[in-house]
């Protein structure tokens, strides 16, 4: 096969008319979104170990707090297989995204990648989904913080006020512009939530019966190795577990701020290996000892005293999680607005006005969503089915097919790989449609049964009173 030679003009030709340059040609650094510079703001300062911790804090927070209750619907075996399966699949789709990003330089986000596939229309659709996903994630973090403050104060004030205070704090911390600068927060946040969950895991094993269960007489413990859920319950639990490790599209903006973007896989595999092992072990122990009486979030599963201790330690982690989610969403919108202008990396009034407008505007939206859907698990599941199924399953499959179209007429192995990747869009569509239906039905049932008192309710959301 003869080698093709390109002129200098051909080498800088965008792929598919999107303005994105293929990595096979052109200078890599020339097409990075953020340039290494001594004049202005240098965003390219994140090492791969620090990227690992940022990835860990993005993934490991709300997921570990929601999985134990999802296991009740799926059973220990089904829940364990779901954690492992989704962990492996989400790791693989993250590899696809990273590889695609490094092949098509200038793709700062998953929306940019969608632009390579389907032009401006698909780019904007995926951009909206990306924003919606991380605004909903921010909302889950804000809800978790309000639950924590209610638990610590024994519902000393209206839950809406605690949510508003959390929103202001999250918006302020998320307004720090660089991932490198908020890197120290990720260490503290990860340590706090891990220690808090570990305390709960140890505490539940010391109880004669779950703290939320009747303390006298016979009762239904609710532990099953194999469960037989309804479609609505099963798909909602599946979406909850899926989303616990599906936020890998948030890794892409971090790659743009890494000193060496090629080190992405080191950070990815370290993060996802730890997260999957931790999810599996911690969730199985809590479910084994609490059965159906596990709390949501799970920090409240070991009784009132341990709940206060766990939230006292883990509150920082919940705040940092919400901060990172909001920062990721705001950074996408910020780059989307100011890309290819001098204001992107210069300390101008426009630069700061747009940046603060993004952080505080999206924070306000997250607060509204958190108060409208005030059940932690349902907010997490809705995020997974409605937003992450398209951008974390369907789109990565399409990205791989786009870059490996020649496999369709290649060897038998290549053909098998090509058609196997068509399973990803089909699976993503099923989770998106089925999961959204299941979660919406669960939310409707929760309102009808009084489990949700109403939007913007002052009622205690921590079950402390």
N, C-alpha and C positions, 0 to 999 in steps of 0.2 A: 504493500500500500504506500503510495507516494506521499511525501510530506508536503503540506500546503504552506505557502509563504504568503504573508500579508504585508501590505504597505502600512506605513505609519497611520494613515487615515483609517484604514480598515481595522487596525488594532484597537482604536478607541471608539469603535462603533458600539452603541448601546444594543442590549439584547431586546428584541421584540419592540423597539421603539419606546422603551420605558425609561430610558436615561440610566439604566443599570448596566454596569460594565461586567462582562464575563471575566472571571479570574484567570482564564487561560491567556489573556492578552492584557496589555497595558500595565502600568505600574501600580502595585497593590496600594501603597501608601497614598498615592494621588487620589484614589477613589474611596478611601475611608471617610465616613461621615464627619468624624472629629479628627482634625489634623494635630500632629505633634507640633506644638508651637511654644515659643517663649513670649509671644506678643498676644495678650488676651488670656482667655481661660483655657488651660490645658486639661482636657477631660481624660486623656489617655494615660492614666496613672494606676490602674487596677492590676495587681499581680494575680496569677492563677490561684494561689492559696486564698487570697482575699475574695476572689470571685467564687470560690467554693463555698465560703461562709455566707456570702450574699445569696447564692443559690439555695443553700440550706435553709436560710431564714425565710426566703420566698416560699419554699415548699413546706417546710416543717413548722407548722403552727396550727392553723385551723384544721388541717387534715387529721392530725393526731388527736384532736379534741372531738372529732365527729365520727371517726371510724368505729369505736366500740359499740355505739348505739346502732350503727348500720349492721353490725354483725348479728344482732338479735334477729333481724329479718332474714338474713342469708344463712345463719348457722355458722358454727366455728369452721367447718370444712369449706363451705362455700365462701365465707368471708375471707379465709386465709388464701384460697385460690384466687379470689378476686384481687386482694392486695398484691399478691405476687404477679399475677397476670397483667394488671394495669400498670404496675411498677415497671415491668419489663417493656411493655408496649410504649409507655410514655418516655422511657429512656431511649428506645429506638427512634421514635418520632422526633425526639430532641436531637439525636445524631443527624437525622435527615435535615432538620432545620439548620443546624450548624454547618453541615457540609454545603447546603445550598447557599447559605449566606457567604461562605468563603469562595464559592464558585462565581457568584454574581455580586461583585463588589458594589458597595453603595447601598445595599439592602440593610437598613438600620433596624427594621421591624418586620413582623410577620405580614403586615400590610404591604410593605415594599415587595416582599416575595410574591404576594398575590398579584401585584401589579405586573410582575414578569409573566405570570400565567395568563391573566385575563385583562390586562390593561387597566386604565383608570377606574372603570366601574367596579371591577372586582376588588381593586385596591381600596376604594372607599368603603365598600361593604364590609370587608375584613377589618378595616380600621375602626369602623363603628363597633363591630363585634369585640375587637380587642379592648377598646375603651370600656364597653359595657361589662366585659369580663372582670377587668381589674377595678372598676368602680364598685361592682357587686362584691368583689373580694375585700375591698376597703370597707364596704358596708358591714360585711361579716366580722371584720376586725373591730370596727366601732361597736357593733352589737356585743361582741365578746368582752370588750372593755367595760361597757355599761353593766353587763351581767356581773363582771368581777367587782366593780365598785359597789354595786348593790349587795353582793355577798359580804364584802368587807365592812360595809356600813350597816348591815342588816336593814337594807332598804330605808335609809334615812331621808331620802328625797325622791322626787318623781324620776322615774327611769329615763324620761325624755331629757331631763336636765343633765343626767350623767352622760347620755349619748352626745349631747351638744358640747359638753366640756371635752369629751374624748375627740370629737371632730375638730375642734379648734387646736388642740394639742397636736393631733396627727397632721393637720394642714401646715402648722408651723414647722414641725420637724421635717416633713416631706419637702419643704421649700428650700432646704439645703441642696445646692445644684448638682453636686457630683457624687456618684456612688462611692468613690474613694473616701470622701469626707464623712459620709455616714457609715463607713465600713466598721468603725469601732462599735457603733450601735448594734450592728448585726451580731457581733460576738456576744455582747451583753444580752441581746434579745434571745438568741438561740440558747445560751446557757440557762437563762431564766425559765423559758418554757420547758426545756428538757428536764431541769431539776424539779419543776412543779409537777410535771406528769409522772416522773419517777417516784416522787413522794406519794402521789395518789396510788400508783401501782403497788407500792409496798404496803400502804395503809389498808387497801381493800382486802389484802390477804390476811390481815389480822382480825377481821370482823367475823363474828359468828354467822351473821346474815347481812345482806346488803343494807346500807343505811336508809335507803328509801323504801325498803320492803316493810310490811307489818312486823313489828318486833315481838309479837306473841302469836301463837296459834299456827295452823298450817297456812301455807301460801304457795303460789305458783312461782317457782324460781325463774323459769323461762330460759334455761340453757339448753341448746340443741346443737348436736354435732352436725346434723343435716336438718335444714328447715324447709318448709313448703310454703313460701310466701305467696300472696296474691300478686298479680302483675304490677299493680300500682305500688305496693310496698317493696317488691323486689327491684323494680327499675329505679325507684327513688334511692334505695340503699346502694345499688350499683353505681348510680350517678354520683352519690356522695363519696364512695371509695375512689372512683375514677378521678374526680376533681382533686383529690388529696395529693396527687402527684402530677397533675396535668398542666400546671402553670409554667411549663418550660418555655413558652413563647416570651415570657418575661426575661429569659436569659439573654435574648438577642440584643437588646439595648446595652446590656452589660458587656457583651463581646466588643461592642464599639468603643468601650472605654477601657478595654484591657490593653496592657502594654504590648502583649503578643497574642493577638486573636487566635493564632494557631494552637495555643495551649487550652482552648475551650474544652476539648474532650477530657483532659485531665481533671478539670474542675467538675465536669458533668458526671463522669463515672464515680468519682469520689462522693459527690453529693447524693446521687440516686441510689448507690449501693447502701450507704448509711441509712437513708430515709426509708427504703423498703424494708430493711432488716428491723429498724426501730418501730415502724408502723406495725409490722407483723407481730413482734414479740410483745410490745406494750398493749396493743389492742386485744390480743388473745388472752392475756392475763387479766385485764380489766373485765372482759366479757365473761371469762371463766368464773370469776368471783362475784360478779354483780348480776349476771344474767340479763333479764329484761329491765332490771332496776337501775341500769347505768344512766347517769345524767347526761344531758346535752347542753353545754360542753361537758366533757367527761371529768373536768376538775372538781365537780361537785359530787362525785360518786362515793366518797368515803366519809360522809357525815359533815356536820356544820363546822366543827373545829378544823379538821383537815382541809375543808373547803376554803376557809379563811386563810389558812397557811399557804395553800396551793395558789390561790388567786393573789395573795400578797407577793409571792415570789414570781408568779407567771404574768402579772399585769404588765410588766415592762416588755415581755416577749410579745404579748398581744398588741401593745402599742407600736412596737417596732414592725410587726407584720403589716399592720394597717398602713404604717408610714411607707414601707417598701412598695406595697401595692399601689398606693396613691402616687408615689414617686415614679413608678414605671408608667402608669397611665399618663401622668402629667408630662413626662419626658417625651413620650410618643407624640402627644399633641403639640408640645413646644417645638420639637424638631419638625413636625409636619407644617407648622406655621412659618418658622423662621429659616428653614433649610435653604441653603444657597444665598443667604443674605449675610451681611457683615454683622448683623445683630446676634447671630447664633452664638458666637464666641467672644463678643465684645461687651463690656459692661456699660451698655447704653440704657437709656430710659425705656426704650422699646423692649429691650432684652428682659429687663426686670419686670416691666408691666405685663408682658405676655406670660412670663414664668409664674409670677404670683397669681395672675388671673387663672392659669391652668390649675394650680394646686388648690387654691381656695374654692374655685368654681366646681371642680370635680368632687372636692370634699363635701360641699353642700349637697350635691346630688347623691353621694354615697350615704349621707346622713338620712336623707328622705327615704331611700330604699331600705335602710336598716330599720327605720321605724315603721315602714309599711309592711315588712315581712319579718316580724320580731321573733321567729323561731330559727335558731342557729342552723340546725341540720337542713331545713328546707331552703334557707338562703344559700347554703353551700351547694346543695343538690341542683338548685335552679341555675346557679352559675355554671356548673358542669355541663348540664344537658343543653342549655340554651346557647351558651357562648363557647365553652371549651371543646365540645364535641366537633363543631365545624373547624375551629382553628388548631386543635391539637390532634385530631385524628384524620378528618377528611382532607384538609389542606396539605399536611405533610405527605399523605399518599399521593396526591396530585403533583406535588413538587418532585417526588422521586420519579414518577412516571414521565414528567416533563423532561428531566435530565437523562432518563434512560429509555427514551422512546425506541432507540435502535435495538433494544433487547427483544422487542416484539418479533423481530425476524432473525434473531441470533441463534445461539446454541440452545439445546433443550433446557439446560440449567438457566440460561438467561431468560428464555420464554417463561419458565416456571416462576422465576422471580418477578417478571413483569406482570403476569396475571395475578400472582399472589398479592401484589401491592394494590390491585383494584379492590381487594377486600377492605382496605382502610376507609375509602369513601363510603362504602356500603355500611360498614360498622358505625362510622360516625353519624350517618344519616339516621340509623336506627336509634342510637343513643339520643340524638338531638330531638327527634320527633317523639319517640316513646318516653324518653326521660322527662321531657318538658310536660307531656300529658300527665305522667305519673305525679310529678311534683305539684303541678297546678291542682290536680284532684286532691292531693294530700293537704294542700293549703286550704282548699275549699272545705274539706272535712274538718280541719282544725278550727276554722272560723265557726262552722256550724255546731261543733261540739263544745265550743267555749274554751278550747285549748289556747286559742289566740283571742284575747279580749277585744282587740281592735287596734287600728293603726294609731300611732302616736299616743299609746296608752301609758299612764303613769304607774300601772300595776308592777309589782315586783317580778322581774323576769329571771331572778336567780333562785326562786323557791326557798328563800331564807325566812319568810314570814308566813 
